């Protein structure tokens, strides 16, 4: 068996999508790739275009060249993610995979099938193909998955350790592909950086929201229980608050009872004022406010919530009918799993409208109609009934995108993120019919453009008792006994938080004492060891208990900052010890502040629960 067959065998076993795609390609490729012998006896690659030969590796020492290339990453944070444009002969990638390189995940985009095939023919890359640190994307085979893979591996913690590099000659030989990849890198890093800034901005409000959610949780339904309850032939309409909604109100009235209508919070008042009652409304923002929930009919509508939805919004509704669809709180995930239910973070594109769309997908609707999702300044407006483009819109930055009706249309930079999400998500839904009935705004790739009137006439043709279907979805905690059990558990948690408060306060003093001893130069190893054990006890209490994660989210900025500093080190051992104790002091100070905030809110909610359900 030759090297090509051996590589293919591993490719088939480890990366079947690449194997199938490669086998389906015409072997008589227009691109020509040559292999030469370098001065040291190793092979180098050369790419031929328009009779010009472009050498891709050193013709002297390809391995040494790869080592020098990878040296640029030696000071990067451990676990960094690298998007590498070009696989080349695989030597650079192999050097990146070694333990001494801090890159934690390498996503390789190879823009030439011919180069990829030649590497398989000439080089033994079996170890690379087996390495799970390597994610390999080849244009024309699986490149449509590149963006989704990057979204999966880049988050608010590592976005500023997300690197982009191009192998030698690749950016010149494949300029259009490199331009696309470079824009994708910038877009994802910017989006995840914005996500971190949002998490930091909402940290304090988010903690209070999640604790306040406990009193509605006892009377809630969960999105997981809604899966499979709707007939597949029933259409779903997602109503966003774009300006095109204004001309479609009457069509939505006709669709009532003939589709499952999900409405975003900012469109709710607009519909209710016109006597149109959606089947489900949704609000997931941590600081949405009460303004959208003043209409008296709001309390009659089931409300899709995240556990950190703005508690002011929920309280404004009054007797809310909560359906929890998403959480980032592991404790809530755990207590619901005990009831046989799943509640995790629902990845939904970053906006309430995109989340509603994802809800429609998750619920199994085969026909999903989007209306009011302009994501652009249709008629010089950003939202229905809200007037024209204003200075506030300029804060986000403006740009042009492809329009629904052809040509280009003005949009905001944050809207562009959601457009990109739709353009990535919709084409992958091959078994669904997605209709963009917005009749204006930005074009959404993969969606059928159709006026709402035509969509209603075509697909909203059967009467459905949607209220009855939703009423069949059971509540999580039905009986008084079940509510009492959870209430007692929450009381015990309050006691644990009080105990943690004492532990953190003591730990903070111990960290300060360790710094003082080291600075004086009289740090007794035995005493420092005792301090370390006490500090380890505190950190273990926080890291091992799911119910403590809410505190980590509250201090997320400090938590990330400390994590980013830990991999840096002083050369002097004493100074390094002082630095590490300083990091621990910062961490504990923020943790203590979070516990101090949490305790009175938790006690207040316990009192409210007891008052509502008479559990004591």
C-alpha positions in Angstrom: 0.0 0.0 0.0 1.4 3.4 -1.0 1.5 6.6 1.1 -1.6 8.0 -0.8 -3.7 4.9 0.0 -2.5 4.9 3.6 -3.4 8.6 4.0 -6.8 7.9 2.4 -7.5 5.1 4.8 -7.0 7.4 7.8 -8.9 10.2 6.1 -11.9 7.9 5.5 -11.7 6.7 9.2 -11.1 10.1 10.9 -12.6 12.7 8.5 -15.2 11.0 6.4 -16.7 14.2 5.0 -13.3 15.1 3.5 -12.8 11.6 2.1 -16.2 11.5 0.4 -15.8 15.0 -1.0 -12.3 14.3 -2.3 -13.5 11.1 -4.0 -16.3 13.0 -5.7 -13.9 15.5 -7.3 -12.6 15.2 -10.8 -9.0 14.0 -10.6 -8.1 15.9 -13.8 -7.8 19.2 -12.0 -7.0 22.4 -13.8 -4.4 23.4 -11.2 -1.0 21.9 -11.3 1.1 21.1 -8.2 4.7 20.0 -8.5 7.0 18.4 -6.0 10.7 19.0 -5.9 13.7 17.8 -3.8 15.1 20.4 -1.4 18.8 20.7 -0.6 18.5 18.7 2.5 16.6 15.8 0.7 13.1 16.8 1.9 10.3 17.6 -0.5 9.0 21.0 -1.3 5.7 22.0 -3.1 5.4 24.3 -6.1 2.1 25.7 -7.5 1.7 26.4 -11.2 -0.5 29.2 -12.5 -0.4 30.7 -15.9 2.8 28.9 -16.6 4.4 30.6 -13.6 5.8 28.4 -10.9 5.3 29.5 -7.3 7.4 27.7 -4.7 5.5 27.2 -1.5 8.3 26.0 0.7 12.0 26.5 1.3 14.0 24.7 -1.4 16.8 24.4 1.2 15.4 23.2 4.5 11.5 22.9 4.6 11.5 21.6 8.2 13.6 24.4 9.5 11.4 26.9 7.7 8.3 25.4 9.4 10.0 25.6 12.8 10.9 29.3 12.2 7.3 30.0 11.1 5.8 28.4 14.3 8.2 30.4 16.5 6.0 33.4 16.1 3.4 31.7 18.4 5.7 31.0 21.3 4.4 33.9 23.5 0.7 33.3 22.7 -1.7 32.3 25.5 -2.1 28.5 26.0 -5.2 27.3 24.2 -5.2 30.0 21.6 -7.1 29.3 18.4 -5.4 29.7 15.1 -7.1 30.1 11.7 -4.3 29.1 9.3 -4.9 30.1 5.6 -3.2 27.2 3.7 -2.0 23.7 4.6 1.1 23.8 2.4 3.0 20.5 2.7 1.7 20.0 6.2 5.1 20.7 7.9 4.0 24.0 9.6 0.7 22.3 10.7 2.7 19.4 12.2 4.9 21.8 14.1 1.8 23.6 15.5 0.4 20.3 16.7 3.5 19.7 18.9 3.0 20.1 22.7 5.5 22.9 23.0 3.4 25.1 20.7 0.7 27.0 22.8 -1.9 26.8 20.0 -4.8 24.8 21.4 -6.9 24.5 18.2 -5.7 24.9 14.7 -8.3 25.5 11.9 -6.7 25.1 8.6 -8.4 26.4 5.4 -6.8 25.0 2.3 -8.1 26.9 -0.8 -6.8 24.4 -3.3 -8.1 20.8 -3.7 -5.1 20.1 -6.0 -2.6 21.1 -3.2 -4.5 19.0 -0.7 -4.5 15.9 -3.0 -0.8 16.3 -3.8 0.0 16.4 0.0 -1.9 13.2 0.4 0.1 11.7 -2.5 3.5 12.7 -1.4 3.6 13.2 2.4 2.7 11.0 5.3 0.1 13.1 7.1 -1.6 10.3 9.0 -0.8 11.7 12.4 -2.1 15.1 11.4 -5.4 13.6 10.2 -5.8 11.7 13.5 -5.0 14.8 15.6 -8.2 16.3 17.1 -6.5 19.7 17.6 -6.6 20.1 13.8 -9.8 21.1 12.1 -9.3 20.8 8.3 -11.3 22.7 5.8 -10.8 22.4 2.0 -12.4 24.7 -0.5 -15.0 22.9 -2.6 -15.4 20.0 -0.2 -16.4 21.2 3.3 -15.7 25.0 3.2 -19.4 25.8 3.8 -18.9 24.6 7.4 -15.9 27.0 8.1 -17.9 29.8 9.7 -20.0 27.5 11.8 -16.9 25.7 13.1 -15.3 28.9 14.0 -18.4 30.1 15.9 -18.4 26.8 17.7 -14.8 27.2 19.0 -14.6 31.0 19.5 -16.2 32.4 22.6 -16.2 35.5 24.8 -13.2 34.0 26.7 -10.8 33.3 23.8 -11.9 35.8 21.2 -8.8 38.0 21.8 -6.6 34.8 21.4 -8.1 34.0 18.0 -5.3 34.4 15.4 -5.2 34.5 11.7 -2.1 33.7 9.7 -1.4 32.8 6.0 1.3 30.5 4.8 3.9 31.8 2.5 2.5 32.9 -0.9 -1.0 31.8 -0.1 -2.5 35.3 0.3 -1.0 36.3 -3.0 -2.0 33.2 -4.9 -5.5 33.1 -3.5 -6.4 36.7 -2.8 -10.2 36.4 -3.1 -10.4 33.4 -0.8 -8.0 35.1 1.7 -10.2 38.2 1.6 -13.3 36.1 2.6 -11.4 34.3 5.3 -9.9 37.5 6.7 -13.4 39.2 6.8 -14.8 36.1 8.5 -12.1 36.2 11.2 -12.7 39.9 11.8 -16.5 39.4 12.0 -16.3 36.5 14.4 -13.7 38.1 16.7 -15.6 41.3 16.7 -18.9 39.5 17.5 -17.5 37.5 20.3 -15.7 40.5 21.7 -19.0 42.3 21.7 -20.6 39.3 23.4 -18.0 39.6 26.2 -18.6 43.3 26.6 -22.3 42.6 26.8 -21.8 39.9 29.5 -19.7 42.3 31.5 -22.2 45.1 31.1 -25.1 42.9 32.1 -23.2 41.0 34.8 -24.8 42.7 37.8 -28.3 42.8 36.3 -27.9 39.2 35.1 -27.3 37.9 38.6 -30.3 39.7 40.0 -32.4 38.5 37.0 -31.4 34.9 37.6 -32.2 34.9 41.3 -35.5 36.7 40.7 -36.4 34.1 38.1 -36.7 31.5 40.9 -40.1 32.8 41.8 -41.4 32.3 38.3 -39.6 29.1 37.8 -41.9 27.4 40.3 -44.8 28.1 38.0 -43.1 27.6 34.7 -43.2 25.4 31.6 -40.0 24.5 29.8 -39.3 24.8 26.1 -38.1 21.2 26.0 -41.7 20.0 26.8 -42.9 21.8 23.6 -40.9 19.7 21.3 -43.0 17.5 19.1 -46.4 18.9 20.2 -47.1 20.9 17.0 -48.2 19.2 13.8 -45.5 19.5 11.1 -47.9 20.8 8.6 -48.7 23.8 10.8 -46.7 26.9 9.7 -44.8 29.1 12.1 -44.6 32.9 11.7 -41.8 34.9 13.4 -42.8 38.5 13.9 -39.9 41.0 14.4 -40.2 44.7 14.8 -38.8 46.0 11.5 -40.4 48.9 9.7 -42.0 46.6 7.1 -44.2 45.2 9.8 -46.4 48.3 9.5 -47.7 47.2 6.1 -48.3 43.5 7.2 -50.5 43.9 10.3 -53.7 42.9 8.5 -52.1 39.8 6.9 -51.1 38.7 10.4 -54.6 39.1 11.6 -55.7 36.7 8.8 -53.0 34.2 9.8 -54.2 34.1 13.4 -55.4 30.6 14.2 -53.8 29.2 11.0 -50.2 29.4 12.1 -48.1 29.5 15.3 -47.2 33.1 15.7 -44.1 34.0 17.8 -43.6 37.7 18.4 -40.5 39.5 19.7 -40.9 41.8 22.7 -40.4 45.1 20.7 -43.2 44.2 18.3 -45.7 43.1 21.0 -47.3 46.5 21.7 -47.5 47.2 18.0 -49.6 44.0 17.5 -51.7 44.3 20.6 -52.7 47.9 19.8 -54.1 46.6 16.6 -56.0 43.7 18.3 -53.6 41.0 17.0 -52.7 38.6 19.8 -49.6 36.4 19.1 -49.5 32.8 20.4 -46.2 33.3 22.1 -44.1 36.4 22.9 -40.4 36.3 23.7 -38.1 38.5 25.8 -34.6 37.4 26.7 -32.6 40.7 27.1 -31.2 41.3 30.6 -32.0 45.0 30.5 -35.1 45.3 28.3 -37.1 47.4 30.7 -40.9 47.4 31.3 -41.9 49.7 28.4 -42.9 46.9 26.0 -45.2 45.1 28.5 -47.7 47.7 29.5 -50.7 46.6 27.4 -53.2 44.7 29.6 -53.4 41.8 27.1 -49.8 41.0 27.6 -50.5 38.8 30.7 -52.7 36.6 28.6 -49.9 35.6 26.3 -47.4 32.8 27.1 -43.9 34.4 27.5 -40.7 32.7 26.3 -38.0 33.7 28.7 -34.3 33.1 29.5 -33.4 32.7 33.2 -31.6 36.1 33.0 -34.4 38.0 31.2 -35.0 41.4 32.8 -37.0 40.8 35.9 -38.5 44.3 35.5 -40.0 43.2 32.2 -41.5 40.1 33.8 -42.8 41.9 36.8 -44.4 44.5 34.5 -46.5 41.7 33.0 -47.9 40.7 36.3 -49.4 37.2 36.2 -46.9 36.0 33.6 -47.2 32.6 31.9 -43.5 31.7 31.8 -41.9 29.3 29.3 -38.2 29.0 29.9 -36.2 28.5 26.6 -32.6 29.2 27.6 -30.2 29.5 30.5 -26.5 29.9 31.0 -27.0 28.9 34.7 -25.7 25.3 35.3 -27.7 25.1 38.5 -31.0 25.6 36.7 -30.0 23.1 34.1 -29.3 20.6 36.9 -32.6 21.0 38.9 -34.6 20.7 35.7 -32.7 17.6 34.6 -33.9 16.0 37.8 -37.4 16.5 36.4 -36.4 14.8 33.2 -36.2 18.1 31.3 -33.5 19.8 29.3 -32.7 23.5 29.6 -29.4 24.7 28.2 -28.2 27.8 26.4 -30.2 28.1 23.2 -27.8 29.4 20.6 -29.9 31.8 18.6 -27.8 34.3 16.7 -27.6 37.0 19.3 -30.9 38.8 19.0 -34.4 38.1 20.2 -35.6 37.8 16.6 -33.0 35.3 15.6 -33.6 33.3 18.8 -37.3 33.2 17.9 -36.4 31.9 14.5 -34.2 29.2 16.1 -37.1 28.3 18.4 -39.3 27.7 15.3 -36.5 25.4 13.9 -36.1 23.5 17.2 -39.9 23.0 17.5 -39.8 21.2 14.2 -41.9 23.5 12.0 -41.3 22.7 8.4 -42.6 26.0 7.1 -41.2 29.2 8.9 -42.3 32.6 7.7 -40.3 35.6 8.8 -41.9 39.1 8.8 -40.6 42.4 10.1 -37.0 41.2 10.1 -35.8 44.1 7.9 -32.3 44.3 9.5 -31.9 47.5 7.5 -33.4 51.0 7.2 -36.5 50.3 5.2 -38.2 53.6 4.5 -35.4 55.2 6.6 -36.7 53.5 9.7 -35.1 50.8 11.9 -38.3 49.6 13.7 -42.0 49.6 13.1 -43.8 52.7 14.3 -40.5 54.3 15.6 -39.8 57.1 13.2 -36.7 57.7 11.1 -33.0 56.9 11.3 -31.6 58.9 14.3 -28.3 59.7 15.9 -28.6 56.6 18.2 -28.4 54.4 15.1 -25.1 56.1 14.1 -23.5 54.7 17.3 -23.4 51.2 15.7 -21.8 52.2 12.4 -23.5 52.1 9.1 -22.8 50.1 6.0 -24.5 48.8 2.8 -25.7 45.2 2.3 -27.6 43.3 -0.4 -31.3 44.4 -0.4 -34.5 42.3 -0.4 -35.6 44.1 -3.6 -32.2 44.0 -5.3 -29.3 46.5 -5.2 -28.0 47.7 -1.8 -29.6 49.0 1.3 -28.3 50.9 4.4 -27.9 48.9 7.6 -26.2 49.1 11.0 -23.1 47.1 11.9 -24.9 45.1 14.6 -27.7 44.2 12.2 -25.0 42.9 9.8 -24.1 40.3 12.4 -27.6 39.0 12.4 -27.8 39.0 8.6 -24.6 36.9 8.6 -26.1 34.5 11.1 -29.2 34.0 8.9 -27.1 33.6 5.8 -25.1 30.9 7.5 -28.1 29.2 9.2 -30.9 29.2 6.6 -29.0 27.4 3.7 -28.2 24.6 6.1 -31.9 23.9 6.7 -32.4 21.7 3.7 -35.5 20.0 5.0 -37.4 23.3 5.8 -39.2 25.9 3.8 -38.0 29.3 5.0 -40.0 32.3 3.7 -38.7 35.8 4.0 -42.0 37.8 3.9 -40.4 41.0 5.2 -41.0 42.7 1.8 -38.0 45.0 2.4 -34.8 45.4 4.2 -31.8 43.0 3.8 -31.9 39.9 1.6 -31.5 36.6 3.5 -29.6 33.9 1.6 -31.5 30.6 1.2 -34.9 32.0 2.1 -37.7 32.2 -0.5 -38.8 35.8 -1.0 -42.6 36.0 -0.9 -45.0 38.7 0.2 -46.8 37.9 3.4 -50.2 37.9 1.7 -49.1 35.2 -0.7 -47.4 33.2 2.1 -50.6 33.3 4.2 -52.8 32.4 1.2 -50.5 29.5 0.3 -49.5 28.0 3.7 -52.0 29.3 6.3 -55.0 27.4 5.1 -56.0 25.1 8.0 -57.5 26.1 11.4 -55.6 25.1 14.5 -56.4 25.5 18.2 -53.0 26.7 19.2 -54.1 27.7 22.7 -55.3 24.1 23.4 -52.0 22.7 22.1 -50.0 25.0 24.4 -52.3 24.2 27.4 -51.3 20.5 27.0 -47.7 21.4 27.7 -47.3 20.5 31.5 -45.8 22.7 34.1 -42.6 21.6 35.8 -43.6 21.8 39.5 -47.3 21.0 39.6 -48.0 20.2 43.2 -47.6 22.1 46.4 -45.3 19.3 47.7 -43.0 19.7 44.7 -42.8 23.5 45.2 -42.1 23.0 48.9 -39.2 20.6 48.1 -37.6 23.2 45.8 -38.2 26.0 48.3 -36.4 24.0 51.1 -33.5 23.5 48.7 -33.3 27.2 48.0 -33.3 28.0 51.7 -30.4 25.6 52.2 -28.5 27.3 49.3 -29.0 30.6 51.1 -27.2 29.2 54.1 -24.4 27.9 51.9 -23.9 31.3 50.4 -23.6 32.8 53.9 -21.0 30.2 54.7 -19.1 31.0 51.5 -19.2 34.7 52.4 -17.2 33.9 55.6 -14.8 31.6 53.8 -14.0 34.2 51.1 -13.5 36.9 53.6 -11.1 34.7 55.6 -9.3 33.7 52.3 -8.9 37.4 51.3 -7.1 38.1 54.6 -4.9 35.1 54.1 -3.9 36.1 50.6 -3.0 39.6 51.9 -1.0 38.0 54.7 0.9 35.8 52.2 1.8 38.9 50.1 3.0 40.8 53.2 5.2 37.8 54.3 6.8 37.5 50.9 7.4 41.2 50.6 9.2 41.2 54.0 11.3 38.2 52.9 10.3 36.1 55.9 7.8 33.8 54.3 7.8 30.6 56.2 7.2 27.7 53.7 5.1 25.9 56.3 2.9 28.9 56.9 2.5 29.7 53.2 1.6 26.0 52.6 -1.2 26.4 55.2 -2.4 29.5 53.5 -2.4 27.7 50.1 -4.6 24.9 51.5 -7.1 27.4 52.9 -7.2 29.3 49.5 -7.6 26.0 47.7 -10.6 25.1 49.9 -12.3 28.4 48.9 -11.7 28.0 45.2 -12.7 24.3 45.2 -16.0 25.3 47.0 -16.8 27.7 44.1 -15.6 25.5 41.2 -17.1 22.2 42.3 -20.6 23.4 43.1 -23.1 24.2 40.2 -25.0 26.6 42.4 -21.9 28.8 42.7 -21.6 29.5 39.0 -24.0 32.4 39.3 -21.3 34.2 41.3 -18.7 33.5 38.6 -21.0 35.1 36.0 -21.4 38.2 38.2 -17.6 38.7 38.4 -17.0 37.5 34.8 -14.7 40.4 33.9 -12.4 39.8 36.8 -12.6 36.0 36.3 -11.5 36.3 32.7 -8.8 38.9 33.5 -7.4 36.6 36.2 -7.4 33.6 33.9 -5.6 35.6 31.2 -2.9 36.6 33.6 -2.2 33.2 35.1 -0.2 32.0 32.1 2.2 34.9 32.3 5.1 34.5 34.8 7.8 36.4 36.4 11.4 35.1 36.2 12.0 35.7 39.9 10.3 33.0 42.0 9.5 35.4 44.9 8.0 38.0 42.6 6.0 35.3 40.8 4.6 34.1 44.1 3.6 37.7 45.0 2.0 38.1 41.6 0.0 35.0 41.9 -1.2 35.9 45.4 -2.2 39.3 44.0 -4.3 37.6 41.4 -5.9 35.5 44.1 -6.6 38.6 46.1 -8.3 40.3 43.1 -10.4 37.2 42.5 -11.5 36.9 46.1 -12.3 40.6 46.4 -14.6 40.3 43.4 -16.1 37.1 44.7 -16.9 38.6 48.0 -18.5 41.6 46.4 -20.7 39.2 44.3 -21.7 37.2 47.4 -22.5 40.4 49.3 -24.9 41.4 46.4 -26.4 38.0 46.1 -27.5 37.3 49.7 -30.1 40.0 50.2 -31.7 39.4 46.8 -31.9 35.6 47.5 -33.5 36.3 50.9 -36.0 38.7 49.3 -37.0 36.1 46.6 -37.4 33.4 49.3 -39.8 35.7 51.1 -41.7 36.4 47.9 -42.0 32.7 47.1 -43.3 31.9 50.6 -45.8 34.7 50.4 -47.1 33.6 47.0 -47.3 29.8 47.7 -47.7 29.7 51.5 -44.9 27.2 52.0 -44.2 27.9 55.7 
